[in-house]
Amino acid sequence: MVDAAGAWVRQVAELARGPFPRCKVPVAPYRHQLMITSPSAEVRATDAVVRVLDAATYLRPARGGLMAGVFESDPLPLDPRLQPEAFDTDDVPLDLAVLREAAGTFAAQVPLASQAPVAEHRAGLITMTPDGRFVAGPVERIPGLWVASGCNCSGFSFSPAIGEALADWITAGHSTSRIGPFAPSRFGPVADEHLVSKGAWEYAHFYGAADA
């Protein structure tokens, strides 16, 4: 079985039974917010995706408006295991002020981002690892359990390659040089507090803006 349950990856893995009562996947989930402005003639579908590194923000056309997503300097950790059973991404608490504040830093260049009405504001959960790299491979001491997680904000870009490499590993029966370093066992025993603190650092420094 391949556990690719995103922010719920640890809950799924803990259902497995092995020599130890719980199976820990070394990831921590965090809120990631974005907003989309109302449609505007100033935005064209062919406009480029732009990263504003100093504000840890990315911009791109979306639904006729402008999408803005931000990597918060003090990200909100949100472990679904500690939430009500019915919790899903619709229940992630939102804070539009975080996005507006980031957009305000480049309002002179892109006034639409800070002034236009917001048509949609939503959040998801991103899984981070202590070293900012994927977690992909077999789970130690749980035969037959594999994991693909720890997207570190790059899941859409890299998941096809991760899936292909993981399938090769499973069918070949041995690791390959391109994915072997992502094995979940590389961290050894790690406390939840360490996962949360290191994951927060990786998230806040995704664009390096926290160093500015």
C-alpha positions, 0 to 999 in steps of 0.5 A, spaced: 500 500 500 502 506 498 500 512 503 499 518 499 494 521 504 497 528 504 496 532 510 492 525 513 498 521 511 500 520 518 493 518 520 493 513 515 500 510 516 498 509 524 493 504 522 498 499 520 500 494 525 507 492 526 512 491 532 511 498 534 504 501 536 504 507 531 507 508 525 510 515 524 511 519 518 516 525 518 512 530 516 508 536 519 502 540 515 501 547 515 496 552 512 497 555 506 493 561 503 491 564 497 486 569 494 483 570 487 481 577 485 474 579 482 475 578 474 479 584 471 481 587 464 488 588 467 489 580 467 490 576 461 490 569 461 497 569 458 500 573 463 506 570 466 506 567 473 510 571 478 514 570 484 515 576 489 521 574 493 521 579 498 514 578 500 514 571 499 508 571 494 506 568 488 502 571 483 498 568 476 492 569 472 486 565 475 478 565 473 479 572 470 482 575 476 489 575 479 491 569 484 496 571 490 498 566 495 503 567 500 508 563 504 507 566 511 513 567 516 510 564 522 506 559 519 500 555 522 501 548 524 495 544 523 495 537 525 488 533 522 490 528 528 488 533 533 482 536 530 475 533 530 474 527 526 470 530 520 475 536 519 477 537 512 480 543 508 474 547 508 475 547 516 482 551 515 481 557 519 483 563 514 486 570 515 485 575 509 490 580 513 496 575 511 495 576 504 493 583 504 499 585 508 504 581 503 500 584 497 501 591 500 509 591 500 508 591 492 502 595 491 506 600 487 507 595 482 501 591 482 496 595 485 490 590 483 493 585 488 492 589 494 486 593 492 481 589 488 475 585 491 476 578 493 472 573 489 475 567 493 479 566 499 481 559 501 486 555 504 489 548 504 494 544 508 502 543 505 506 537 508 513 539 510 519 535 512 525 537 517 530 538 511 525 540 505 525 534 501 520 529 499 518 523 504 518 517 499 519 510 500 518 504 504 516 505 512 521 501 516 518 495 520 512 495 516 512 490 510 508 492 504 507 500 507 510 505 502 509 513 503 509 518 498 508 525 502 512 531 504 511 535 498 514 541 501 510 546 497 512 542 490 507 537 490 504 539 483 510 540 480 514 533 482 508 528 484 508 525 477 516 524 477 515 521 485 510 517 483 514 514 477 520 513 481 516 510 487 513 505 482 520 503 479 522 502 486 516 497 488 516 493 482 524 492 482 525 491 489 530 495 491 532 503 491 534 507 485 539 513 486 534 518 484 529 516 490 533 512 495 535 519 499 528 520 500 526 514 504 522 516 510 527 512 515 533 517 513 531 522 519 531 516 525 526 517 531 524 524 531 519 528 536 513 531 533 516 538 536 522 537 532 518 536 526 513 542 527 519 547 528 524 545 522 518 544 518 516 551 519 523 554 518 523 550 511 516 553 509 517 560 511 524 560 507 521 557 501 523 563 497 528 565 502 524 571 504 525 570 512 532 572 511 531 579 508 
